[in-house]
Amino acid sequence: MASPLHRERADALPRTPEGGAAEDVRPLRERAREVLEVPGRPAVRTLVRGVGVLTALSMVAALPWGGVGLSLMALVLLGVTLARVLRLSGGLQLLTCSTLLVAAWAALLQLYQRWWWLDVVVHVVATGLLTVLAVVLLARTALLPAPAPGRPGRRGLGAVAVAAGISLAVVWELGEWAGHLYLDPAIYVSAADTAGDLAAGGLGAAVAAWWLATRRAVV
């Protein structure tokens, strides 16, 4: 049964005539509880919290890798925090946070060099999930207007999602290049690897765009 807290969600508050969210006058403690609460079934909530704990522990476990390890885990922690604050569904939070954590540890343990296909899979899945996260962030902060009803509006939303996903893929590759240059030369960077990663990221962005465009509302 949904708790009263879920019925009082910030994104369910009354809207102003201009379409923005009305001012949230609830006590700060109640709003903080809403952020900490994970939507979804009890089992999913437990798993999401578990991944959050593993992410926090990974910040310590990655210390032997120095700046590279801390940078990767800090990015994972940022993704986990954004997914929670934006109140993605429990299933999406679980998939997003666990994918980011696996991607970071695979890089630290050099699993991509051992299994080339793992790099492709991670880039497709992670970029797709981060695309959804980016679109939700834009929508919740009113930087992305509500799509117009009908097919044209959905196509527009899909185009925004593809652009966001490809931009994230480019930033990812720039991060790898910067890491190779300034943190650890062992970070593998090559023209073929970069091109393949961008293609995989573009595919993930396209899948995310299709998924978002087929939904009635941005999650």
N, C-alpha and C positions, 0 to 999 in steps of 0.2 A: 504494500500500500504506500502511495506517495506521501511523504511527510509534508507538514505545512510549509517547511522551508523550501521544498521544491515548487510548491504553488506560488511562492513569493519570490521566484527567481528574478534577478535584475533584468534579464532580457525579456521578462514577461510583464514588466512594469508598464503603466499607461504611457502612451506616446503623446508628444506635443503636436499641435496642429501642423508644425513644419516637418513632422516625421521623425524627430529625434526622441530619444528616451527622456521621460520626465525625470526630474531630480530624485535621486534615491535618498529618502529621509529616514531609512531604517537605521537603528543603532549600528555603530561600527562593529561591535562584537558579532551581531547577527550576520552582517555582510562577510566578515572574516570566516565564520562557520560555513557559509555557503561556498566560499572558495575551496575550503578544505574538504568539503563533502563531494564524493565522486558519484555522479549519476549512474544508475544501472543496478543490476542484480547484486546481491551480497557477495557472491563468489567473484564477480568481476571487480567489485570495489576492493575486495581483499587482494586480488592479484595486482591491481593498479598500485595500491599502497605498497605491496611487496616490491614492485619494480622501483618505486620511489626510494625505498630503503636501500635497495641494491645500488641505485645511482649514487646515493650519499656515501655508501661504503666504498664505491668505486673511486670516489675522489681521493680517498686515502690509499686504496690499493694501487692507484696509478702513480703514486709518488716516485717509485723507482724509475719511471720513464721520464722524469723531469718535466720540463716545460711542455713537451709534446703531450704527455699523459694528462697533465693538468688542463691544458687547453682543450683537448678532446672531451674530457669529462665535464668541463665547464659548459661547453656547448650542449652536451647531453642534458645537463641540469637546466640550462635555459629552455630547451625544448620541453622538458618535463613540466617546468613551472608554467610556461605559456599554455600548454595543453590543459593544466589544472585551472589556471585563472580564467581561461576562455570557456571553461566548462564544456569541453567536448564530451560526447557520450562516453560511457565507461569503456565500451569496446574499442572506440577510436583512440582513447587515451592509452589503453593497454597496448594496442598495436603500434602506435607511434612511439611511445616511450621504450618499449622493448626493442623495437627495430633500431632506434638510435643507440641504445646501450650495446646491442650486439655489433652494430657497425663500428663503434668506437673500440671495443675490445678486439674485434677482428683486425683492425688496423694496428693496434699495439702488439698483438701476438703474431703479426705478419701472416695472417691466414689468407690474405688476398694473393700473396705471392705463391702460396701453396696450392690454392684452388682458384684459378682465374675467373671461373664462372660466378664465384661468390661476390666478386666486385660488381659484376653486372647486375646480379639480383638485388644487392643492397642499394645500388644507385637507382634502380627502377622503383623499388618499394619505398625507400626513404624519401626520394624526391617527390613521389606521388603523395605521401603522407604530409610532408612539409608544405606541399602546395595547398592541400586542404587547410592546414593550420594557418597559412598565410592569408588565404581568402577569408577564413573566419575572422582572423584578426582585423583585416580591412573592413569587413562588414560590421563587426562589433564596435569599432572605433569610428564608424560613420564615414570612413574614407572611401568606402565602396557603396554607392547608392543601391537601394533595393532594385533588383532587376525588374524591368518592365514585364507585365504579364504576357504570356504567350511565347512562341518559339523564338522571336527576335531577342527578347530579354534573356532567354536561356543561352542563346548563342553568344550574346555579349558577355555573360558570366563565364562561359567556357573560354572565350578569348582572353579574358582577364586572368583566368586560372592558368592557361598555357603560358602567358607572358610571365606570370609570377613564378611558375615552376622552372622555366628556362633561365630566368634571372637567378634563381636559387642554385641551379646547376652550375652556372657560370661562377657565382660566388664561391661555391664548393671547390671548383677547380683552382680558382685564385688562392683560396686558403691552402690547398695542397702545395701550390707553387711557393707561397710565402713560407710555409712550414719547411719545405725543402731548402729554401734559400737562407732562412734566418734561424730555424730551430734545429733541424736534423737532416743532413744530406741523405740519410738512409730512406727518407720518405720518397717513394718511387714516383717520378714524374717523367713523362715522355709524350711526344706528340701523338703517338698512336693511343696511349692510355687516356690522354685528355680527350681525344676525339671520341673514343668509345664511351667514356664516362658521360660526355655531353649528350651523345645519342641515347644512352640508357636513361639519363635524366629527362630528356625530352619525351621519351616514351612514358615514363612515370607521370610527367606533367599532363600528357594527353589523356591518360587513363583517369587521372584525378579530375580533369576538366569535364570529361564525359560523365563521371559519377556525380559531380556537383550539378551539372546541367540537367540531369534527370531527376533531381530531387525537387520537392515542392518548396523547400526553404533551405537556406544555408544553415548547416548544422551549427 
